[in-house]
Amino acid sequence: MITSIVLIKTSVDQIPEIAEKIAALEGVSEVYSVTGAHDLIAMVRVAAHDDLADVIPGRISKVPGVASTETHIAFRTYSQHDLEAAFAIGLDA
């Protein structure tokens, strides 16, 4: 699984509507409305690296109101869920 973090600048007066459209796209797992230089952050999860082109420039960038995107591809994923599972290995309940 390839995970990508997409920083998105949008039309400020349409942030909720744009976020909902992006969240409905195949390959997008979450969309966050955030403060700072960008308006939205989308988490994109796809099976293959080539699929990123279909989702990000092919779908996200074409949503009306999206002004620009900046994409970061994750090398590894660390989460509390992963850490809890790792520490639980070999422990009997």
DSSP file (Angstrom, degrees, kcal/mol; ACC not computed):
  #  RESIDUE AA STRUCTURE BP1 BP2  ACC     N-H-->O    O-->H-N    N-H-->O    O-->H-N    TCO  KAPPA ALPHA  PHI   PSI    X-CA   Y-CA   Z-CA
    1    1 A M              0   0    0      0, 0.0     2,-0.5     0, 0.0    46,-0.2   0.000 360.0 360.0 360.0 128.8    0.0    0.0    0.0
    2    2 A I  E     -A   46   0A   0     44,-3.4    44,-2.3    46,-0.1     2,-0.4  -0.872 360.0-160.3 -99.0 127.5    1.3    3.4   -1.0
    3    3 A T  E     -A   45   0A   0     -2,-0.5    71,-2.8    71,-0.4     2,-0.4  -0.925   9.9-177.8-111.5 134.0    0.3    6.3    1.3
    4    4 A S  E     -AB  44  73A   0     40,-2.8    40,-3.0    -2,-0.4     2,-0.6  -0.987  19.2-147.2-131.6 140.7    0.5    9.9    0.1
    5    5 A I  E     -AB  43  72A   0     67,-3.4    67,-2.7    -2,-0.4     2,-0.6  -0.939  18.1-162.9-106.3 121.4   -0.3   13.1    1.9
    6    6 A V  E     -AB  42  71A   0     36,-3.0    36,-2.7    -2,-0.6     2,-0.5  -0.924   6.2-155.6-113.6 116.5   -1.7   15.8   -0.4
    7    7 A L  E     -AB  41  70A   0     63,-3.3    63,-2.2    -2,-0.6     2,-0.4  -0.781  20.5-164.2 -89.0 129.1   -1.7   19.4    0.7
    8    8 A I  E     -AB  40  69A   0     32,-2.9    32,-2.1    -2,-0.5    31,-2.1  -0.952  18.8-158.7-127.3 132.0   -4.4   21.3   -1.1
    9    9 A K  E     + B   0  68A   0     59,-2.5    58,-2.6    -2,-0.4    59,-1.5  -0.911  29.0 169.4-103.2 136.1   -5.2   25.0   -1.6
   10   10 A T  E     - B   0  66A   0     -2,-0.4     2,-0.6    56,-0.3    56,-0.2  -0.746  47.1 -70.1-134.5 177.4   -8.8   25.7   -2.5
   11   11 A S    >   -     0   0    0     54,-1.3     3,-2.2    -2,-0.2     7,-0.2  -0.699  48.2-141.7 -70.2 117.9  -11.3   28.5   -2.9
   12   12 A V  G >  S+     0   0    0     -2,-0.6     3,-1.0     1,-0.3    -1,-0.2   0.807  96.2  57.8 -59.4 -33.5  -11.7   29.5    0.7
   13   13 A D  G 3  S+     0   0    0      1,-0.2    -1,-0.3     2,-0.1    -2,-0.0   0.510 111.3  43.2 -77.3  -1.8  -15.5   30.1    0.4
   14   14 A Q  G <> S+     0   0    0     -3,-2.2     4,-2.7    51,-0.1     5,-0.3   0.153  71.8 123.0-126.6  18.8  -16.0   26.5   -0.7
   15   15 A I  H <> S+     0   0    0     -3,-1.0     4,-2.8     1,-0.2     5,-0.2   0.896  76.5  46.6 -53.6 -50.4  -13.8   24.4    1.6
   16   16 A P  H  > S+     0   0    0      0, 0.0     4,-2.1     0, 0.0    -1,-0.2   0.913 115.3  46.0 -61.4 -41.2  -16.5   22.1    3.0
   17   17 A E  H  > S+     0   0    0      2,-0.2     4,-1.9     1,-0.2    -2,-0.2   0.909 115.0  46.5 -67.5 -41.8  -18.0   21.3   -0.4
   18   18 A I  H  X S+     0   0    0     -4,-2.7     4,-2.5     2,-0.2     5,-0.2   0.906 110.7  53.4 -66.3 -41.7  -14.6   20.7   -2.0
   19   19 A A  H  X S+     0   0    0     -4,-2.8     4,-2.6    -5,-0.3    -2,-0.2   0.905 108.5  49.7 -60.2 -42.0  -13.5   18.5    1.0
   20   20 A E  H  X S+     0   0    0     -4,-2.1     4,-1.2    -5,-0.2    -1,-0.2   0.894 110.8  49.4 -64.9 -39.9  -16.7   16.4    0.6
   21   21 A K  H  < S+     0   0    0     -4,-1.9     4,-0.3     2,-0.2    -2,-0.2   0.907 113.6  46.0 -65.5 -41.5  -16.1   15.9   -3.2
   22   22 A I  H >< S+     0   0    0     -4,-2.5     3,-1.7     1,-0.2    -2,-0.2   0.914 108.9  55.3 -67.4 -42.3  -12.4   14.9   -2.6
   23   23 A A  H 3< S+     0   0    0     -4,-2.6    -1,-0.2     1,-0.3    -2,-0.2   0.781 103.4  57.1 -61.4 -26.8  -13.4   12.6    0.2
   24   24 A A  T 3< S+     0   0    0     -4,-1.2    -1,-0.3    -3,-0.2    -2,-0.2   0.550  84.8 106.9 -81.7  -7.5  -15.8   10.8   -2.1
   25   25 A L  S X  S-     0   0    0     -3,-1.7     3,-1.8    -4,-0.3     2,-0.2  -0.474  81.4-105.4 -76.3 142.0  -13.0   10.0   -4.6
   26   26 A E  T 3  S+     0   0    0      1,-0.2    -1,-0.1    -2,-0.2     3,-0.1  -0.447 107.8  27.4 -63.1 132.9  -11.7    6.5   -5.0
   27   27 A G  T 3  S+     0   0    0      1,-0.3    18,-2.6    -2,-0.2     2,-0.6   0.157  93.5 109.1  98.5 -17.1   -8.2    6.2   -3.4
   28   28 A V  E <   +C   44   0A   0     -3,-1.8    -1,-0.3    16,-0.2    16,-0.2  -0.833  39.3 176.6 -94.9 120.7   -8.9    9.0   -0.9
   29   29 A S  E     +     0   0A   0     14,-2.7     2,-0.3    -2,-0.6    -1,-0.2   0.823  64.2   1.3 -94.3 -33.5   -9.2    7.7    2.7
   30   30 A E  E     -C   43   0A   0     13,-1.0    13,-2.6    -8,-0.0     2,-0.4  -0.988  52.9-158.0-149.6 155.3   -9.6   10.9    4.6
   31   31 A V  E     -C   42   0A   0     -2,-0.3     2,-0.4    11,-0.2    11,-0.2  -0.993  13.4-163.6-135.1 130.8   -9.7   14.7    4.1
   32   32 A Y  E     -C   41   0A   0      9,-3.2     9,-2.4    -2,-0.4     2,-0.5  -0.939  15.8-141.2-115.9 134.8   -8.9   17.2    6.9
   33   33 A S  E     +C   40   0A   0     -2,-0.4     2,-0.3     7,-0.2     7,-0.2  -0.842  39.5 176.8 -87.5 127.2   -9.7   20.9    6.9
   34   34 A V        -     0   0    0      5,-2.0     2,-0.2    -2,-0.5    -2,-0.0  -0.809  30.7-115.4-133.2 167.1   -6.7   22.5    8.5
   35   35 A T  S    S+     0   0    0     -2,-0.3     3,-0.3     2,-0.0     2,-0.3  -0.565  71.2  49.5 -93.1 165.6   -5.1   25.9    9.4
   36   36 A G  S    S-     0   0    0     -2,-0.2    -2,-0.0     1,-0.2     0, 0.0  -0.710 110.1 -24.3 109.2-158.0   -2.0   27.3    7.9
   37   37 A A  S    S+     0   0    0     -2,-0.3     2,-0.3   -28,-0.0    -1,-0.2   0.708 123.8  54.4 -69.9 -21.9   -0.8   27.7    4.3
   38   38 A H        -     0   0    0     -3,-0.3   -29,-0.2     1,-0.1     3,-0.1  -0.797  66.2-150.9-113.8 157.6   -3.1   25.0    3.0
   39   39 A D  S    S+     0   0    0    -31,-2.1    -5,-2.0    -2,-0.3     2,-0.3   0.808  77.5  19.9 -94.6 -35.2   -6.8   24.5    3.3
   40   40 A L  E     -AC   8  33A   0    -32,-2.1   -32,-2.9    -7,-0.2     2,-0.4  -0.951  55.5-155.3-135.6 152.7   -7.1   20.8    3.1
   41   41 A I  E     -AC   7  32A   0     -9,-2.4    -9,-3.2    -2,-0.3     2,-0.4  -0.996  16.3-164.8-126.3 125.9   -5.0   17.7    3.6
   42   42 A A  E     -AC   6  31A   0    -36,-2.7   -36,-3.0    -2,-0.4     2,-0.6  -0.915  12.1-145.2-111.6 136.5   -6.0   14.5    1.9
   43   43 A M  E     -AC   5  30A   0    -13,-2.6   -14,-2.7    -2,-0.4   -13,-1.0  -0.892  18.9-166.7 -97.2 121.9   -4.7   11.0    2.7
   44   44 A V  E     -AC   4  28A   0    -40,-3.0   -40,-2.8    -2,-0.6     2,-0.5  -0.941   7.3-176.7-113.7 128.4   -4.4    8.9   -0.4
   45   45 A R  E     +A    3   0A   0    -18,-2.6     2,-0.3    -2,-0.5   -42,-0.2  -0.981  12.5 162.4-128.3 120.2   -3.9    5.2   -0.2
   46   46 A V  E     -A    2   0A   0    -44,-2.3   -44,-3.4    -2,-0.5     3,-0.1  -0.887  43.4-123.3-134.3 163.4   -3.4    3.1   -3.3
   47   47 A A  S    S+     0   0    0     -2,-0.3     2,-0.3   -46,-0.2    -1,-0.1   0.852  92.4  28.9 -76.4 -35.9   -2.0   -0.3   -4.2
   48   48 A A  S >  S-     0   0    0      1,-0.1     3,-1.2   -46,-0.1     4,-0.5  -0.930  75.5-120.8-131.7 151.7    0.6    0.8   -6.7
   49   49 A H  T >  S+     0   0    0     -2,-0.3     3,-1.6     1,-0.3     4,-0.4   0.872 112.3  59.1 -55.9 -41.2    2.8    3.9   -7.2
   50   50 A D  T >> S+     0   0    0      1,-0.3     3,-0.9     2,-0.2     4,-0.7   0.769  92.8  68.5 -61.7 -25.5    1.3    4.5  -10.7
   51   51 A D  H <> S+     0   0    0     -3,-1.2     4,-1.9     1,-0.2    -1,-0.3   0.736  83.6  72.7 -67.0 -21.7   -2.2    4.7   -9.2
   52   52 A L  H <> S+     0   0    0     -3,-1.6     4,-3.1    -4,-0.5     6,-0.3   0.878  92.2  55.6 -60.0 -37.0   -1.1    8.0   -7.6
   53   53 A A  H <4>S+     0   0    0     -3,-0.9     5,-1.5    -4,-0.4    -1,-0.2   0.861 106.8  50.4 -64.8 -34.9   -1.3    9.7  -11.0
   54   54 A D  H  <5S+     0   0    0     -4,-0.7    -1,-0.2    -3,-0.2    -2,-0.2   0.898 119.2  36.3 -67.5 -39.5   -4.8    8.6  -11.4
   55   55 A V  H  X>S+     0   0    0     -4,-1.9     5,-2.9     3,-0.2     4,-0.9   0.938 122.2  35.9 -82.5 -48.8   -5.9    9.9   -8.0
   56   56 A I  T  <>S+     0   0    0     -4,-3.1     5,-2.7     3,-0.2     6,-0.3   0.999 133.9  15.0 -79.5 -69.4   -4.0   13.1   -7.5
   57   57 A P  T  45S+     0   0    0      0, 0.0    -3,-0.2     0, 0.0    -1,-0.1   0.838 130.9  52.5 -73.4 -26.4   -3.6   14.9  -10.8
   58   58 A G  T  4<S+     0   0    0     -5,-1.5    -3,-0.2    -6,-0.3    -2,-0.2   0.792 132.3   0.6 -78.3 -28.4   -6.3   12.8  -12.4
   59   59 A R  T ><5S+     0   0    0     -4,-0.9     3,-0.7    -6,-0.1     4,-0.4   0.692 128.5  47.8-124.5 -57.1   -9.1   13.3   -9.9
   60   60 A I  G > <S+     0   0    0     -5,-2.9     3,-1.7     1,-0.3    -4,-0.2   0.936 112.9  48.9 -59.3 -49.6   -8.2   15.6   -6.9
   61   61 A S  G 3 <S+     0   0    0     -5,-2.7    -1,-0.3     1,-0.3     4,-0.1   0.702 107.9  57.0 -65.6 -18.2   -6.7   18.4   -9.1
   62   62 A K  G <  S+     0   0    0     -3,-0.7    -1,-0.3    -6,-0.3    -2,-0.2   0.467  76.0 112.0 -93.3  -2.0   -9.7   18.3  -11.3
   63   63 A V  S X  S-     0   0    0     -3,-1.7     3,-2.2    -4,-0.4   -45,-0.0  -0.587  82.7-106.5 -69.3 125.8  -12.3   19.0   -8.6
   64   64 A P  T 3  S+     0   0    0      0, 0.0     3,-0.1     0, 0.0    -1,-0.1  -0.304 105.9  29.5 -56.1 131.2  -13.7   22.5   -9.2
   65   65 A G  T 3  S+     0   0    0      1,-0.3   -54,-1.3    -4,-0.1     2,-0.6   0.191  83.2 125.0 102.3 -15.6  -12.2   24.9   -6.7
   66   66 A V  E <   +B   10   0A   0     -3,-2.2    -1,-0.3   -56,-0.2   -56,-0.3  -0.697  33.5 179.7 -78.2 119.6   -8.9   23.1   -6.2
   67   67 A A  E     -     0   0A   0    -58,-2.6     2,-0.3    -2,-0.6   -57,-0.2   0.854  59.7 -18.5 -89.4 -40.3   -6.2   25.7   -6.9
   68   68 A S  E     -B    9   0A   0    -59,-1.5   -59,-2.5     2,-0.0     2,-0.3  -0.988  53.4-148.1-162.8 160.3   -3.1   23.6   -6.3
   69   69 A T  E     -B    8   0A   0     -2,-0.3     2,-0.4   -61,-0.2   -61,-0.2  -0.959   0.8-162.4-133.2 153.5   -1.8   20.5   -4.7
   70   70 A E  E     -B    7   0A   0    -63,-2.2   -63,-3.3    -2,-0.3     2,-0.4  -0.984  19.6-152.9-134.5 123.6    1.5   19.5   -3.0
   71   71 A T  E     -B    6   0A   0     -2,-0.4     2,-0.4   -65,-0.2   -65,-0.2  -0.825  14.0-174.5-109.8 135.5    2.2   15.8   -2.7
   72   72 A H  E     -B    5   0A   0    -67,-2.7   -67,-3.4    -2,-0.4     2,-0.5  -0.995  15.1-149.5-123.4 126.1    4.3   14.0   -0.1
   73   73 A I  E     -B    4   0A   0     -2,-0.4     2,-0.3   -69,-0.2   -69,-0.2  -0.832  18.1-127.9 -99.1 131.0    4.8   10.2   -0.4
   74   74 A A        -     0   0    0    -71,-2.8   -71,-0.4    -2,-0.5     3,-0.1  -0.560  15.2-166.1 -79.3 135.6    5.3    8.3    2.8
   75   75 A F  S    S+     0   0    0      1,-0.3     2,-0.3    -2,-0.3    -1,-0.2   0.883  78.1   0.1 -80.3 -45.4    8.3    5.9    3.1
   76   76 A R        -     0   0    0      2,-0.0     2,-0.5   -73,-0.0    -1,-0.3  -0.942  68.0-131.6-140.8 159.4    6.9    4.2    6.2
   77   77 A T        -     0   0    0     -2,-0.3     2,-0.4    -3,-0.1    -3,-0.0  -0.969  19.3-176.7-117.4 130.4    3.8    4.4    8.4
   78   78 A Y        +     0   0    0     -2,-0.5     2,-0.3     4,-0.0     3,-0.1  -0.991  14.1 160.6-122.3 131.5    4.0    4.6   12.2
   79   79 A S     >  -     0   0    0     -2,-0.4     4,-2.2     1,-0.1     5,-0.2  -0.972  52.2-111.3-146.4 162.1    0.8    4.7   14.3
   80   80 A Q  H  > S+     0   0    0     -2,-0.3     4,-2.6     1,-0.2     5,-0.2   0.884 119.1  55.9 -59.0 -39.0   -0.3    4.0   17.8
   81   81 A H  H  > S+     0   0    0      1,-0.2     4,-2.0     2,-0.2    -1,-0.2   0.914 107.9  47.9 -60.1 -44.1   -2.2    1.0   16.5
   82   82 A D  H  > S+     0   0    0      2,-0.2     4,-2.2     1,-0.2    -2,-0.2   0.901 112.0  49.7 -64.1 -41.8    1.1   -0.4   15.0
   83   83 A L  H  X S+     0   0    0     -4,-2.2     4,-2.2     2,-0.2    -2,-0.2   0.910 110.0  49.9 -65.1 -42.8    3.0    0.2   18.2
   84   84 A E  H  X S+     0   0    0     -4,-2.6     4,-1.2     1,-0.2    -1,-0.2   0.904 111.5  49.2 -62.6 -41.1    0.4   -1.5   20.4
   85   85 A A  H  X S+     0   0    0     -4,-2.0     4,-0.5    -5,-0.2    -1,-0.2   0.891 110.1  51.3 -65.4 -39.8    0.4   -4.5   18.1
   86   86 A A  H >< S+     0   0    0     -4,-2.2     3,-0.8     1,-0.2    -2,-0.2   0.903 111.3  46.6 -65.3 -41.4    4.2   -4.8   18.2
   87   87 A F  H 3< S+     0   0    0     -4,-2.2    -1,-0.2     1,-0.2    -2,-0.2   0.726 108.1  58.0 -73.4 -20.2    4.4   -4.6   22.0
   88   88 A A  H >< S+     0   0    0     -4,-1.2     3,-1.9    -5,-0.2    -1,-0.2   0.556  76.4 118.5 -85.6  -9.0    1.6   -7.2   22.3
   89   89 A I  T << S+     0   0    0     -3,-0.8     3,-0.1    -4,-0.5    -3,-0.0  -0.396  85.3   7.4 -63.0 128.1    3.5   -9.9   20.2
   90   90 A G  T 3  S+     0   0    0      1,-0.3     2,-0.4    -2,-0.1    -1,-0.3   0.399  96.9 126.5  83.5  -2.3    4.1  -12.9   22.4
   91   91 A L    <   -     0   0    0     -3,-1.9     2,-0.4     2,-0.0    -1,-0.3  -0.739  52.3-141.0 -89.9 134.4    2.0  -11.8   25.3
   92   92 A D              0   0    0     -2,-0.4    -3,-0.0     1,-0.1    -1,-0.0  -0.749 360.0 360.0 -91.9 141.1   -0.6  -14.1   26.6
   93   93 A A              0   0    0     -2,-0.4    -1,-0.1     0, 0.0    -2,-0.0   0.475 360.0 360.0 -73.9 360.0   -3.9  -12.5   27.7
